[in-house]
Amino acid sequence: MHLVEKSLHYSNTEKGEKTSGFSITAFAVESLDDASDSDYSQCTKKQDHVISFSAGVKNRRGGGGSHIALLNFDYDGVLVDSCERLLQKAVEAQVSLGAGRAPTKEDFENSTDLNSKNMAKTIGIPEDLHSRFAHNVFTLLKHDSEYDALFPGIASVIRTLARQHTITVITANLGSNVRKVMQQNGLGSCISEIFDGAQPGTKSEKIHSALRKFNRGPSDAFMIGDTIGDVRQGKIAGVKTIAVTWGFQNTQLLSKEMPDYLIDSPEDLLDILL
């Protein structure tokens, strides 16, 4: 196994707790597929306030620089607190099919690719019904009159970032839902494009579409998500990755994917991107 030296940083180690940050110099496997807990055993700590999980990017504040970057945000679990409502709709969709088992919160927390078709596979729905399950989830979301609340602090952060950068939303949710919530919170003009779950393609393919549309290279773009699937799709697209710990999946799971940054609050985005 070939090990390479990595510079890591956490603002804290447990979700919801506010402690001082620390940097780590560690040895990690060069191939993410070979990563294991033992690969992080050799490390030294030192106090530092920079919030980064550096793997091939400069370990400093202001990773976005003064130029215009392309910021691709996931929606559920990053911008809005939607776990309970999405779980409810997935349960209703499963019941309406009468196949597989009821999805659980743990299914969402541990999924490697959090979308309706993959959830159908996880809960044992036959493959020929995966598309129907996804359609049922979309239909239920479309006709739901309630909308999820933004996470505290995210609105002001988006407004600030939009003054300098181009922002898109790449989501498995419905674009109409995203647009409605953004408009209701005065953020409609901050979002340049929405790539939703009704559009074909993986998130990495949609990131590439965003790069082409806004004439940006991968080195000028970020994927900001709350799941290991978001981090992996960002890496496939060749962009920098920011994993957030206030969403669907926890710090330990996210850190094993070696995102470029791992953050605990929306305000941390300003330290990285401005």
C-alpha positions as CSV (number, residue, x, y, z in Angstrom):
1,M,0.0,0.0,0.0
2,H,1.5,3.4,-1.0
3,L,1.0,6.1,1.6
4,V,1.2,9.8,1.0
5,E,1.4,12.6,3.5
6,K,-1.8,14.6,4.0
7,S,-2.5,17.8,5.9
8,L,-5.9,17.6,7.6
9,H,-7.9,19.9,9.8
10,Y,-11.1,19.7,11.8
11,S,-12.9,22.5,13.5
12,N,-14.2,19.9,15.9
13,T,-14.7,16.1,16.0
14,E,-18.3,15.7,17.1
15,K,-21.3,17.2,15.3
16,G,-23.0,19.9,17.3
17,E,-20.1,20.6,19.6
18,K,-18.0,23.8,19.5
19,T,-14.4,23.2,20.3
20,S,-11.2,24.7,19.1
21,G,-9.9,23.4,15.8
22,F,-6.7,21.4,15.2
23,S,-4.6,20.5,12.2
24,I,-3.3,17.0,11.6
25,T,-0.4,15.8,9.6
26,A,-1.2,12.2,8.7
27,F,-0.4,9.5,6.3
28,A,-3.3,8.4,4.1
29,V,-3.5,5.9,1.3
30,E,-3.1,7.4,-2.2
31,S,-6.1,5.4,-3.4
32,L,-9.3,6.3,-1.6
33,D,-10.6,2.8,-2.2
34,D,-7.9,1.4,0.1
35,A,-8.5,3.7,3.0
36,S,-9.0,2.3,6.4
37,D,-9.1,3.5,10.0
38,S,-5.5,2.4,10.5
39,D,-4.3,4.7,7.7
40,Y,-5.0,7.7,10.0
41,S,-3.1,6.4,13.0
42,Q,0.2,8.4,12.6
43,C,-0.6,12.0,13.3
44,T,0.5,15.0,15.3
45,K,-1.8,17.8,16.4
46,K,-1.3,21.6,16.6
47,Q,-3.6,24.4,17.3
48,D,-4.8,26.2,14.2
49,H,-8.0,28.1,13.2
50,V,-7.9,27.3,9.5
51,I,-10.7,24.9,8.6
52,S,-9.6,22.6,5.9
53,F,-9.2,18.9,5.0
54,S,-6.4,19.5,2.6
55,A,-5.8,16.9,-0.1
56,G,-4.1,18.4,-3.0
57,V,-5.1,22.0,-2.3
58,K,-3.3,24.8,-0.4
59,N,-3.9,24.6,3.3
60,R,-4.9,28.2,3.9
61,R,-7.9,30.4,4.3
62,G,-9.5,32.0,1.3
63,G,-9.4,28.9,-1.0
64,G,-11.8,30.7,-3.3
65,G,-9.4,33.6,-3.9
66,S,-10.5,36.9,-5.3
67,H,-11.6,35.5,-8.7
68,I,-15.1,34.3,-9.6
69,A,-15.5,30.7,-8.7
70,L,-18.4,28.3,-9.6
71,L,-20.0,27.0,-6.4
72,N,-22.2,24.0,-6.8
73,F,-24.4,23.4,-3.8
74,D,-26.4,20.3,-2.9
75,Y,-29.8,21.3,-1.6
76,D,-31.2,18.8,0.9
77,G,-29.0,18.7,4.0
78,V,-26.9,21.7,2.9
79,L,-29.3,24.5,2.3
80,V,-32.5,23.1,3.8
81,D,-33.2,20.8,6.8
82,S,-35.3,18.3,4.9
83,C,-34.4,14.9,6.4
84,E,-37.7,14.2,8.1
85,R,-39.9,15.3,5.1
86,L,-37.8,13.3,2.6
87,L,-38.0,10.2,4.8
88,Q,-41.7,10.6,5.1
89,K,-42.2,10.8,1.3
90,A,-39.9,7.8,0.7
91,V,-42.0,5.8,3.2
92,E,-45.2,6.8,1.5
93,A,-43.8,6.0,-2.0
94,Q,-42.7,2.5,-0.7
95,V,-46.1,1.8,0.8
96,S,-47.9,2.8,-2.4
97,L,-45.7,0.3,-4.3
98,G,-46.2,-2.5,-1.8
99,A,-42.7,-3.7,-2.4
100,G,-39.5,-3.8,-0.4
101,R,-39.3,-2.5,3.2
102,A,-39.9,0.9,4.7
103,P,-36.9,3.2,4.5
104,T,-35.3,4.4,7.7
105,K,-33.3,7.4,8.8
106,E,-30.3,5.1,8.9
107,D,-30.7,4.4,5.2
108,F,-30.3,8.1,4.5
109,E,-27.4,8.4,6.9
110,N,-25.4,5.6,5.4
111,S,-26.2,5.8,1.7
112,T,-23.3,6.1,-0.7
113,D,-25.5,7.7,-3.3
114,L,-28.5,9.5,-1.9
115,N,-31.2,9.5,-4.6
116,S,-34.5,7.9,-5.1
117,K,-33.4,5.1,-7.4
118,N,-30.5,4.1,-5.1
119,M,-32.8,4.2,-2.1
120,A,-35.2,1.9,-3.9
121,K,-32.3,-0.6,-4.3
122,T,-31.3,-0.2,-0.7
123,I,-34.8,-1.1,0.6
124,G,-35.2,-4.1,-1.6
125,I,-37.6,-2.8,-4.2
126,P,-37.2,-4.9,-7.5
127,E,-35.1,-3.2,-10.1
128,D,-38.0,-2.9,-12.6
129,L,-39.8,-0.8,-10.0
130,H,-37.0,1.6,-9.2
131,S,-38.1,4.3,-11.7
132,R,-41.7,4.0,-10.5
133,F,-40.5,4.5,-6.9
134,A,-38.5,7.6,-7.9
135,H,-41.5,8.9,-9.9
136,N,-43.8,8.4,-6.8
137,V,-41.3,10.3,-4.6
138,F,-41.2,13.2,-7.1
139,T,-45.0,13.3,-7.3
140,L,-45.4,13.4,-3.6
141,L,-42.9,16.2,-3.3
142,K,-44.5,18.1,-6.1
143,H,-47.9,18.1,-4.5
144,D,-46.7,18.8,-0.9
145,S,-47.8,22.3,0.1
146,E,-45.1,22.5,2.9
147,Y,-41.5,23.5,2.2
148,D,-38.4,22.9,4.3
149,A,-36.7,25.7,6.3
150,L,-33.3,26.9,5.5
151,F,-30.6,26.0,8.0
152,P,-29.8,28.9,10.3
153,G,-27.2,31.3,8.8
154,I,-27.2,29.8,5.3
155,A,-29.2,32.6,3.7
156,S,-26.8,35.4,4.7
157,V,-23.9,33.2,3.6
158,I,-25.4,32.6,0.2
159,R,-26.1,36.3,-0.3
160,T,-22.5,37.1,0.6
161,L,-21.0,34.5,-1.7
162,A,-23.3,35.4,-4.6
163,R,-21.8,38.9,-4.6
164,Q,-18.5,37.4,-5.8
165,H,-19.2,33.9,-7.1
166,T,-21.6,32.0,-9.4
167,I,-23.9,29.7,-7.5
168,T,-25.7,26.7,-8.8
169,V,-27.8,24.0,-7.0
170,I,-27.3,20.4,-8.0
171,T,-29.9,18.2,-6.3
172,A,-32.0,15.0,-6.5
173,N,-35.0,17.1,-5.5
174,L,-37.4,19.0,-7.8
175,G,-36.2,22.2,-9.3
176,S,-39.6,23.8,-8.7
177,N,-39.3,23.1,-5.0
178,V,-35.8,24.5,-4.8
179,R,-36.8,27.7,-6.8
180,K,-39.8,28.3,-4.6
181,V,-37.8,28.0,-1.3
182,M,-35.1,30.2,-2.7
183,Q,-37.6,32.9,-3.8
184,Q,-39.4,32.7,-0.5
185,N,-36.2,33.5,1.3
186,G,-35.1,36.3,-1.0
187,L,-32.4,34.2,-2.6
188,G,-33.9,33.7,-6.1
189,S,-31.4,36.1,-7.7
190,C,-28.5,34.5,-6.0
191,I,-28.9,31.1,-7.8
192,S,-27.8,31.1,-11.4
193,E,-28.9,27.6,-12.3
194,I,-30.7,24.6,-10.8
195,F,-29.8,21.1,-12.0
196,D,-32.5,18.8,-10.5
197,G,-33.4,15.2,-10.1
198,A,-35.8,15.3,-13.1
199,Q,-32.8,15.9,-15.4
200,P,-30.8,12.8,-16.5
201,G,-27.3,12.3,-15.4
202,T,-25.2,11.9,-12.3
203,K,-24.1,14.8,-10.2
204,S,-20.6,14.7,-11.7
205,E,-22.2,15.0,-15.2
206,K,-24.3,18.0,-14.0
207,I,-21.2,19.6,-12.5
208,H,-19.6,19.3,-16.0
209,S,-22.7,20.8,-17.5
210,A,-22.4,23.8,-15.1
211,L,-18.7,24.1,-15.9
212,R,-19.5,24.4,-19.6
213,K,-22.5,26.7,-19.1
214,F,-20.5,29.2,-17.0
215,N,-17.2,28.7,-18.8
216,R,-15.3,27.6,-15.8
217,G,-12.5,25.0,-15.3
218,P,-12.6,22.3,-12.6
219,S,-9.8,24.2,-10.6
220,D,-12.2,27.2,-10.3
221,A,-15.2,25.1,-9.0
222,F,-16.4,23.5,-5.8
223,M,-19.0,20.9,-4.9
224,I,-20.5,21.6,-1.5
225,G,-22.5,18.6,-0.1
226,D,-23.4,16.7,3.0
227,T,-23.0,13.1,1.8
228,I,-20.2,10.9,0.7
229,G,-21.9,10.6,-2.6
230,D,-21.6,14.4,-3.0
231,V,-17.8,14.2,-2.2
232,R,-17.3,11.3,-4.6
233,Q,-19.2,13.0,-7.4
234,G,-17.2,16.2,-6.9
235,K,-14.0,14.3,-7.1
236,I,-15.1,12.5,-10.3
237,A,-15.8,15.9,-11.8
238,G,-12.4,17.1,-10.8
239,V,-13.6,20.0,-8.7
240,K,-12.7,20.8,-5.1
241,T,-15.0,19.4,-2.5
242,I,-16.5,20.9,0.7
243,A,-18.3,18.4,3.0
244,V,-20.7,19.9,5.6
245,T,-21.5,18.2,8.9
246,W,-24.9,19.7,9.6
247,G,-26.7,17.5,7.0
248,F,-27.6,13.9,6.5
249,Q,-24.3,12.2,7.2
250,N,-21.8,12.5,10.1
251,T,-18.3,13.8,10.4
252,Q,-16.7,10.3,10.7
253,L,-18.3,9.0,7.5
254,L,-17.5,12.2,5.6
255,S,-13.9,12.4,6.7
256,K,-13.0,9.0,5.3
257,E,-13.8,10.3,1.8
258,M,-11.0,12.9,2.2
259,P,-12.9,16.0,1.0
260,D,-10.8,19.1,0.5
261,Y,-12.6,20.8,3.3
262,L,-14.8,19.5,6.2
263,I,-16.8,22.2,7.9
264,D,-19.3,22.5,10.8
265,S,-21.2,25.7,10.1
266,P,-22.4,27.7,7.1
267,E,-20.2,30.7,8.1
268,D,-17.1,28.5,7.6
269,L,-17.8,28.7,3.9
270,L,-16.8,32.4,4.0
271,D,-13.4,31.5,5.4
272,I,-12.8,29.2,2.5
273,L,-14.4,31.0,-0.4
274,L,-13.7,34.7,0.2
